[in-house]
């Protein structure tokens, strides 16, 4: 019964992964890869660890790996921090008995339900320096109207805003489910003991959400670290918003000679970074009593 799943995973995941790892030890690109249409055989050669050394050296011609990694970390933790804090705040509000709660839930889930590319194009128009509604509002109150998606740090800020808007609903729904699983008796006992709302939140709510929080934060970091469509659809190949996965895409699909070897090297390094982070994160959770 497990065999069909194993075969599908091997075909769709393991084989491309193994091929990508193999490419990292070669100099394969569009000029030397086999091309059956042109009846051209493959002429690429093995180069050992040269690609890894070139990338990890931080050479700008190979994407300035360390600077791009720092920008990727800023992007990832900035997004996940606001995903969690805003999502938790909204979940706390929706966990109360308020009028129209069902309507609020539907409206807050809408950003998650809309396809990402539609949201990206809508936000790209809103951030337009000349015609976008955001700059029109800023000009109407006498504030500066920056070029959001130009060659400046405003571009990174803009894509973080969009990704936060897209990712908050998932975090809110997951945390709302966690809140509803916390027994009400714990809150009643804490209130009878004279605990303040902040003390109930710190000593009842947060410990009760620990299992859910650890899972959604880990998933959020992995998803955001590899988030390609939001950045590329809104800012395009902008060096100020370039993260590891978008640069790998640029090297694989752009340029006069598509460099499959360097792109694959970035892919393997991205996988390695995430595996190391997940291992450290899981070990830290074990020390706190989490078993998974």
C-alpha positions in Angstrom: 0.0 0.0 0.0 2.9 2.3 0.6 4.7 1.4 -2.6 2.7 3.7 -5.0 3.4 6.7 -2.7 7.1 5.9 -2.6 7.2 5.6 -6.4 5.5 8.9 -6.9 7.8 10.7 -4.4 10.8 9.1 -6.0 9.8 10.3 -9.5 8.6 13.8 -8.5 11.1 14.6 -5.7 14.0 12.3 -5.3 15.1 12.0 -8.9 15.1 15.8 -9.6 16.9 16.3 -6.3 19.6 13.8 -7.2 19.9 15.3 -10.7 20.3 18.8 -9.1 23.0 17.6 -6.7 24.8 16.0 -9.7 24.6 19.3 -11.6 26.4 21.2 -8.8 29.6 19.2 -9.5 29.6 20.1 -13.2 29.8 23.2 -15.4 26.5 22.5 -17.2 24.8 25.5 -18.9 22.6 26.1 -21.9 25.7 26.0 -24.3 26.9 22.6 -23.3 23.8 20.6 -22.3 22.5 18.0 -24.7 20.0 19.3 -27.2 18.2 16.5 -29.2 16.5 19.1 -31.4 19.9 20.4 -32.7 21.4 16.9 -32.5 24.0 18.2 -30.1 25.5 15.9 -27.5 26.3 17.0 -23.9 29.8 18.5 -23.5 29.7 19.6 -19.9 32.4 18.4 -17.5 32.9 17.7 -13.9 34.4 20.5 -11.8 34.3 19.0 -8.3 33.4 21.5 -5.6 34.3 24.6 -7.7 30.7 25.8 -7.9 30.3 25.7 -4.1 33.6 27.5 -3.6 32.7 30.2 -6.1 29.3 30.7 -4.5 30.4 30.6 -0.9 33.3 33.0 -1.7 30.7 35.8 -1.9 31.8 36.8 -5.4 29.2 39.3 -6.8 29.3 37.5 -10.2 27.8 34.5 -8.3 25.1 36.4 -6.6 26.9 37.7 -3.5 25.7 34.7 -1.5 26.3 36.0 2.0 24.6 39.3 1.4 21.7 37.6 -0.3 21.5 35.2 2.6 21.2 38.1 5.1 18.5 39.7 3.0 16.7 36.3 2.9 16.9 36.0 6.6 15.5 39.6 7.1 12.7 38.8 4.6 11.9 35.5 6.3 11.9 36.5 9.9 10.3 39.9 9.2 7.3 38.2 7.5 7.0 35.3 10.0 7.1 37.7 13.0 4.2 39.8 11.7 2.4 36.7 10.5 2.4 35.3 14.0 1.8 38.5 16.0 -1.0 39.8 13.8 -2.5 36.4 13.4 -2.4 35.8 17.1 -4.0 39.2 17.8 -6.8 38.5 15.3 -7.3 35.0 16.6 -7.7 36.3 20.1 -10.3 38.8 18.9 -12.3 36.2 16.9 -12.2 33.8 19.8 -14.5 36.1 21.7 -18.3 36.3 21.5 -18.7 39.3 19.3 -21.5 40.3 16.9 -20.8 39.4 13.3 -17.9 37.1 14.2 -18.6 34.7 11.3 -18.6 37.6 8.8 -15.2 38.8 10.2 -13.8 35.4 9.8 -14.8 35.2 6.2 -13.4 38.6 5.4 -10.1 37.9 7.1 -9.7 34.6 5.3 -10.2 36.2 1.8 -6.5 37.2 1.3 -5.6 33.5 1.8 -8.4 32.4 -0.6 -7.5 34.7 -3.5 -4.8 33.3 -5.8 -1.4 34.7 -5.0 -0.7 36.0 -8.5 -3.9 38.1 -8.5 -3.1 39.6 -5.1 0.5 40.3 -6.3 -0.7 42.2 -9.4 -3.3 44.1 -7.4 -0.6 45.2 -4.8 1.8 46.0 -7.6 -0.7 48.5 -9.0 -1.4 49.9 -5.6 2.4 50.5 -5.0 2.8 52.2 -8.4 4.7 55.4 -7.8 2.6 57.5 -10.1 -0.9 56.0 -10.2 -1.0 53.8 -7.1 -3.6 54.5 -4.5 -1.0 54.4 -1.7 1.1 57.3 -3.1 -2.1 59.2 -3.9 -3.1 59.0 -0.3 0.4 60.0 0.8 0.3 63.0 -1.5 -3.1 64.1 -0.4 -1.9 64.5 3.2 1.4 66.1 2.2 3.7 63.2 2.9 6.6 62.0 0.6 5.6 59.5 -2.0 8.5 57.1 -2.5 9.2 54.9 -5.5 8.2 51.7 -3.7 9.3 49.2 -6.3 12.5 50.9 -7.4 16.1 50.3 -6.7 15.9 51.0 -2.9 15.1 49.3 0.4 11.5 50.4 0.0 11.1 47.6 -2.5 11.9 45.0 0.2 9.5 46.7 2.6 6.8 46.6 0.0 7.0 42.9 -0.7 7.2 42.2 3.1 3.9 44.1 3.5 2.3 42.1 0.7 3.5 38.7 2.0 2.3 39.6 5.5 -1.1 40.4 4.1 -1.2 37.1 2.3 0.1 35.0 5.2 -1.8 36.3 8.2 -5.0 34.4 7.5 -3.4 31.0 7.6 -1.7 31.8 10.9 -4.9 33.3 12.3 -6.9 30.1 11.4 -4.3 27.8 12.9 -4.0 29.8 16.1 -7.8 30.2 16.4 -8.1 26.4 16.4 -5.4 26.2 19.1 -7.2 28.7 21.2 -10.5 26.8 21.0 -8.7 23.6 22.2 -7.6 25.3 25.5 -10.0 24.2 28.2 -12.1 27.1 29.6 -11.7 25.7 33.1 -8.1 26.9 33.1 -9.1 30.5 32.5 -11.8 30.3 35.2 -9.4 28.9 37.7 -6.8 31.6 36.9 -9.4 34.3 37.2 -10.6 33.0 40.6 -6.9 33.1 41.7 -6.9 36.8 40.8 -4.8 36.6 37.7 -4.8 39.7 35.5 -5.6 39.4 31.7 -1.9 39.6 30.9 -1.1 36.9 33.4 -3.8 34.7 32.0 -2.4 35.3 28.5 1.2 34.6 29.5 0.5 31.6 31.8 -2.5 29.9 30.1 -2.9 31.0 26.5 0.8 30.9 25.4 1.6 27.5 27.0 -1.7 26.2 25.5 -0.6 27.3 22.1 2.9 26.0 22.3 2.4 22.9 20.2 0.4 24.8 17.5 2.8 27.8 17.5 5.9 25.6 17.1 4.4 23.9 14.1 3.1 27.0 12.2 6.3 29.0 12.9 8.4 26.2 11.4 6.2 25.8 8.4 6.0 29.6 8.0 9.8 29.9 8.0 10.2 27.2 5.4 7.5 28.5 3.1 8.7 32.1 3.4 12.3 31.3 2.9 11.3 29.7 -0.4 8.7 32.2 -1.3 9.2 33.0 -5.0 6.0 34.3 -6.6 5.3 37.3 -4.4 8.7 38.8 -4.8 9.1 38.1 -8.5 5.6 39.1 -9.6 5.8 42.4 -7.7 9.4 43.6 -7.8 10.8 41.4 -10.6 14.6 40.8 -10.8 15.3 43.7 -8.4 18.6 43.3 -6.5 17.1 45.1 -3.5 14.5 42.3 -3.1 16.7 39.4 -4.3 16.7 36.4 -2.0 18.3 33.0 -2.6 15.5 31.3 -4.4 14.8 34.3 -6.8 18.5 34.4 -7.6 18.6 30.7 -8.4 15.6 31.3 -10.7 17.5 34.1 -12.4 20.6 32.0 -13.0 18.5 29.1 -14.3 16.1 30.9 -16.7 17.8 34.3 -17.4 20.9 35.5 -19.1 22.6 34.8 -22.4 23.9 31.4 -21.1 21.7 29.9 -18.5 23.9 28.6 -15.8 22.2 25.4 -14.5 25.2 24.4 -12.4 25.2 27.6 -10.3 21.4 27.6 -10.0 21.5 24.0 -8.8 24.2 24.9 -6.3 22.0 27.6 -4.8 19.2 25.0 -4.6 21.3 22.6 -2.7 22.5 25.4 -0.4 18.9 26.5 0.3 18.0 22.9 1.2 21.0 22.6 3.5 20.2 25.9 5.3 16.6 24.8 5.9 17.6 21.3 7.1 20.1 22.7 9.5 17.6 25.2 10.8 14.8 22.5 11.2 17.2 20.3 13.1 18.3 23.0 15.5 14.6 24.1 15.9 13.4 20.6 16.6 16.2 20.0 19.2 15.3 23.3 20.9 11.6 22.1 21.1 12.6 18.8 22.6 14.5 20.6 25.4 11.2 22.5 26.1 9.2 19.2 26.3 7.9 19.0 22.8 8.0 15.4 21.5 7.8 15.7 17.7 
